[in-house]
């Protein structure tokens, strides 16, 4: 991956952040409590909004983005540690986190279902799942446009898929969804849910 995308990311996103995204992030991220895991923290746009977290462990595989997130780390009310790691192989023990946050990242994760399975592994039973993503739009013309544009968009924007049906993948992973809110005619959504309670292995027959 070239360095131009992470270096220009904040500049390109600034109009959307000012217009709406900052408000969406604030409302979503302030719901993260306890020990928090953030997936794909990028340049740290969420960091200033962790008003109710005890601590935050964030993963970000791109070194340029990690470096550029330092300023936002200083603005956080919670201590934040950023790790170089991929979502499909998280460097944390089972049942560690109370809340999971991911914003505008599942479009780029190579194996989003595996990432969600890893998230469920490291999350405590019933942990909050807080997502903000752009997704495949349920409208024929838009779906076709997203499919046509995705190959070029992936090349230009660090593997970003315009046509990912992330909500369906979240459901497939067994996340319990309590609310979904859409923005910009369904191009962007927030998802609030939890990991539920894991099925326990049956006890051996003691008879």
N, C-alpha and C positions, 0 to 999 in steps of 0.2 A: 504494500500500500504506500502511495506517495504521501508526502507530508503536507501537500497543499490543502487537503480536505480538513484535517484537524486544526490547521493554523487559521483557516478562513471560516471555520464552523460558527464561531460566536458572531462574526460580522454578518454572515449570511442569515443567521437565525434572529438577529437583533430586532428586526421589524415585527416578526411574529411574537417574540418574547414580550415586547412592549405592549403589543395590541391585546394579546389574550393569554399566551402561554404562562407568563409569570403568575397570573391569577389562578390558572389551573394547577400549576405546580404547588403554589402555596396551600390551596385548599386540600390537595391530595397529600402532600408530604407532611403537613402538620398532624395528620392522623397516624403517622408512624410513631410507635411508642416502644419503650424498652430497648433491647439490643436490636439494632436494625442492620439489614443487609441491603445494599444498593447494587443492582446489576447494571454494569455499563455506565459508570458515573460520568464519563466524558470529561468536559471541562468544569464540572462541578456546579451546574446550574441549579441543582436541587439543594446544595449544601446550606445556603443561608436560611432555608425554610424548615430545617429540623428543630422545631421549637419544643417538641415533646419527647424527643429521643434521649435515652441515657447515653448511648454510644452508637457510632455508625462504622461498619466495615463496608468499604466500597471496592468493587473490582472494576478495573479498566485495563484492557490489554494494550492500549496504544500509549507509548511513552510520551508522545507530544501532548496528548490530551491530559495525561496524569500531571505533567509539568504545569500545564496551563490551569489546572484545577486548584493550584496552591492558594491563590488569592481568595477563592471562594471558601476554601477550608477555614481560613482565618475569620470569616464572617459567620461561621456556624456557632450556635449555642451549645452544640454537642461535640465531643471529641470525635474526630474522623481519622480513620486509617485507610489508605488507598493501597490495594494490592494489585500486582500484575497477575491476572488470572483470566481464564475463560469461563463463561457461564456453564458450559457443558461438563466442567471438571472443577468444582469449587473446592478450595483448600480449607474446608471447615468441617468440624465434626457434626454428626447427626444431632438433631434437636437442639440447635444452638440459638436460633433467632426468633424474636417475638414479632417482627414485622419485616416484610420484603417490599422494596420499592424498585420499580423499573420504569423509566420514561424514555420513549423514543429510541428503544434499543432492540426490541424483538424483531424489527424489520431487518436487522443486520446479522443476528446470531445464526451461524450456519445450521445448527440443529436445534430449533426452538423447543421441540418436545423433550429432547434430552435435557435441555437447560431447565425446563419446568420440573422434570423429575428430580434433578439435582436440587432445585429450590425446595421441593417438598421434603427431600432428605435432610437438609440442613435446618429447615424450619421446625419450630415446635408445633405439636398438634394444635390446630386452631389459630395458628399465626396469621396475622393480617397480610393480605396480598393487595398491593396498591400499584396499579399500572396506568400509564398514559401512553398511548400508541397511535400511530396512523395505520389504517387497515384497508382491506379490500372493501370497496363500496358496493352495497347491494342495489345496483342500478346498472342496467345492461350497457349503456353507452360508456359510463365511467369505468366499469369492469374491463371493457374492451380496451379503453385508452390506457388503463393501468397495465394490462397485459402487454400492450405494444411498447410502452415506454420503459418497462422494467429492465430489459437487458442493457439498454444504454445507461439508465439511471444507476444500476448496480455498478457499472464500470466507473462512472463519474463520482459516485457518492459512497465509496467504501462498502460495497456489497449490499446497499439498501434495496429491499424489495418493496416496490409500491403496492404490489398485489397480494401481500400476505394476509390470510384470514386468521389473524392472531387470536381473535375471540374464540373461534372454533378450536384452535390448538389448546387454549387455556381450559376449555371445557373438557377436551379429550384427556388432558393431564389430570383430571379429577379435582380441579380447583372448584370450591363452592362459591358461586358468584351471588352477591347480594344486590349489586346495582351496576348498571352500565349507563353512562351519559355520553351523548355524541355531540360533536362540534364540527363546524364547517361542513354541514350537510353530510355528516357521517364519515368524513375522511379521517377524523381523529376521534378517539374515544377514551374515556377513563373507565377502568374496571376496578371495583372494590369487592373483595371476597376474602376467603380464608382457606387454609389447607385442610380443614375438617379434622376428623379423628381418624387415625390410621387403623386399618383392620389388624387386629391382633392374631397372632398364630394360635391355633387351638391348643389347649393344654393336653398333655398326654393323659390317656385313660388310666386313672389310678386304681381301677378295680383289679 
